[in-house]
Amino acid sequence: MSDTDIVEYDAHQREILLETVAKGCSPEQFMLMLELARRYKLDPFAKQIWATPAGIFVGRDGFLTLAHRSGDFDGMETTCEERDGKLFSATCTVWHKRMSHPFRVTVRYDEFFRPTPPGKKPGAWEKMPYIMLQKCAEAHALRRAFCVTGLYDAVEFDPADVPAGCGPVETTATIDGEPAEVTRMPGKCSRCGKHDPMVAAFREKYREAFEQAGLTLPEGICEECAKEIWSSWLARGA
């Protein structure tokens, strides 16, 4: 995404984002994520930014993208400290070309370790604790060095509030403030054959409007085609 890009997502793209990287979010949270994505030029489809009811998140690689794009990133170095043979902390130093002193952040293992719930396979923190803590330190240092506000690293929050990685959570989204199931529908639009059919929650909203207008909403239709049918009806002077 170039510095001059101003991304505007159509209804179909917003629907995809709502059911993948913004599941469970209110309309206000979803719009905030899109605004921050636009402001910082981050791509939610590439999972550089995502949202949950707990907040708006960017991973270490997202913060690194912002640092490189600034033109002022002058490198970083991360080291880990052990005590009594166990991982204790990680320290990241980031150099900013316009600053006379580097930014240095130290994070402790016992403050960020996220154990896997009982009965589940060992997660990333058990399998690669050094890498995970290194990412924590780097995300914090990069955010501080390049003054990134309003965005957080998911590891700062309790795992009960944030899904592992940046994928979806098995909850519902909201439409007009009401809970709505957003499971993807199979196949392609029955009318154009290009886009995915509307998810059940969006279809129900359209169905109500169509019925009030005396129209029939075709089965398996995408939102773009539904809007086209609606626009055609309006154009006929109904």
Buried (B, 14 or more C-beta within 10 A) or exposed (E): BEEEEEBEBEBBBBBBBBBBBBBBBBBEBBBBBBEBBBEBBBBBBEBBBBBBBBBBBBBBBBBBBBBEBBEBBEEBEBEBEEEEEEBBBBBBBBBBEEEEEBBBBBBBBEEBBBEBEEEEEEBBBEEEBEEBBBBBBBBBBBBBBBEBEEBBBBBBBEBEEBBEEBEBBEBBBBBEEEEBEBEEBEEBBEBEEEBBBBBEBBBBBBBEEBEEEEBEBBEBBBBBBBBBBBEEBEEEEE
